[in-house]
Amino acid sequence: MKLILTHEVSNLGTAGDVVEVKDGYGRNFLLPRGLATPWTKGAQRQIDQMKAARKAREIASVEDARALRDALQANSITIEERAGESGRLFGAVSTKEIADAVEAQLDKKIDRRTIEIVNPIKSVGDHHVTVTVHPEVQARLDVTVKAAK
């Protein structure tokens, strides 16, 4: 099945890419979640628009991306969440909360969709997340979660 990705999908591609996937994966996972649309001849215009939008959001050069990576890795961010007596959070820390904390504490703007949390952050303490700053540059961001008073 030939599809056009509308969002970034791990291990498959980014928005605007035309990919060939197995029918079941496309029909049961990608299409229902809105991660892809069926490929047609007229969809080339849509691909061009998505690529233009991605270029506008993407950091222009690798040097700027490396500078942002160095700034993210040099600092850690602190997030306060409600937690129980044992240090377990009521819920989990989301990528939006991390992106907002980076903007508030470090004065750097990152897209929440570029943040990858391997293990859900559900406890108080130090955690690490990966931020894809540029297709060639990734940063490791330290997140400290504290119990809100």
C-alpha positions in Angstrom: 0.0 0.0 0.0 1.4 3.4 -1.0 0.7 6.2 1.5 1.7 9.8 2.2 2.7 10.4 5.8 1.0 13.4 7.4 3.0 13.2 10.7 6.4 11.9 11.7 6.3 8.1 12.4 9.3 6.5 14.1 11.3 4.1 12.0 9.2 5.0 8.9 9.6 8.6 7.9 8.5 12.3 8.3 5.5 14.2 7.2 5.4 14.5 3.4 7.2 11.2 2.7 5.7 8.7 0.3 6.1 5.3 1.8 5.2 1.7 0.8 3.8 -0.3 3.8 2.0 -3.5 4.2 -1.7 -3.3 3.7 -2.7 -4.2 7.3 -0.3 -1.7 8.9 -1.6 1.1 6.7 -5.3 0.2 7.0 -5.3 -0.7 10.7 -2.7 1.7 12.2 -1.7 4.7 10.0 -4.9 5.6 8.3 -7.3 5.5 11.4 -4.9 7.5 13.5 -4.5 10.2 10.8 -0.8 9.6 10.4 -1.1 9.0 6.7 -3.4 9.5 3.7 -3.7 7.3 0.6 -1.4 8.2 -2.2 -3.0 9.6 -5.4 -1.7 11.5 -8.4 -3.3 14.7 -7.2 -1.7 14.4 -3.7 1.6 15.7 -5.0 0.4 19.3 -4.2 -0.3 18.2 -0.6 3.2 16.7 -0.4 4.7 20.0 -1.5 2.7 22.0 1.0 3.7 19.7 3.9 7.4 20.0 2.9 7.2 23.8 2.8 5.6 23.9 6.2 8.2 21.5 7.6 11.0 23.7 6.2 9.5 26.7 7.9 9.4 24.9 11.3 12.8 23.3 10.9 15.9 24.9 12.1 17.8 26.3 9.1 21.3 25.0 9.6 23.1 22.3 11.4 25.3 24.8 13.2 22.2 26.4 14.8 20.9 23.0 15.7 24.2 22.1 17.3 24.1 25.3 19.3 20.6 24.5 20.5 21.7 20.9 21.4 24.6 22.3 23.4 22.3 24.7 25.3 19.8 21.9 26.0 22.4 19.4 27.2 24.2 22.0 29.4 21.1 22.7 31.5 18.4 20.7 33.1 14.8 21.7 33.5 12.6 21.3 36.6 8.9 20.4 36.5 6.6 20.4 39.5 3.8 17.9 39.5 1.3 16.6 42.0 2.6 13.4 43.6 1.6 10.9 46.3 3.5 10.1 49.5 5.6 7.4 47.7 6.8 9.9 45.0 4.5 8.5 42.3 2.9 11.1 40.1 -0.9 11.5 39.5 -0.6 10.9 35.8 2.6 11.4 33.7 4.7 14.3 32.4 3.8 15.1 28.8 5.9 16.3 25.9 3.9 19.6 26.0 4.8 20.2 29.6 8.5 19.6 28.8 8.4 21.9 25.8 6.7 24.6 27.9 9.3 24.2 30.7 12.1 24.5 28.2 10.7 27.7 26.9 10.0 29.2 30.3 13.3 28.1 32.0 15.8 28.2 29.1 14.2 30.7 26.8 14.5 28.2 23.9 11.6 27.2 21.8 11.3 23.5 20.8 8.4 21.7 19.2 6.7 19.2 21.5 6.6 16.7 18.6 10.4 16.5 18.5 10.6 15.3 22.1 10.8 11.5 22.6 10.1 10.0 26.0 11.2 6.4 26.0 9.8 5.4 29.4 6.8 7.4 30.6 7.7 9.9 33.4 5.5 8.8 36.3 7.7 9.4 39.3 9.6 12.1 41.1 13.3 12.3 40.3 15.7 12.7 37.4 14.8 11.5 34.0 16.2 11.8 30.5 14.4 12.5 27.2 15.7 12.8 23.6 15.0 15.9 21.5 15.4 15.7 17.8 16.6 19.2 17.1 17.4 18.6 13.4 17.3 15.4 11.3 21.1 15.1 11.9 21.2 16.4 15.5 19.7 14.9 18.7 20.0 16.3 22.2 19.7 14.5 25.5 17.7 16.7 27.9 17.7 16.1 31.7 14.3 16.6 33.4 14.0 16.8 37.1 10.5 16.2 38.5 9.7 17.5 41.9 6.5 17.1 44.0 4.3 20.2 44.0 3.5 21.5 47.4 
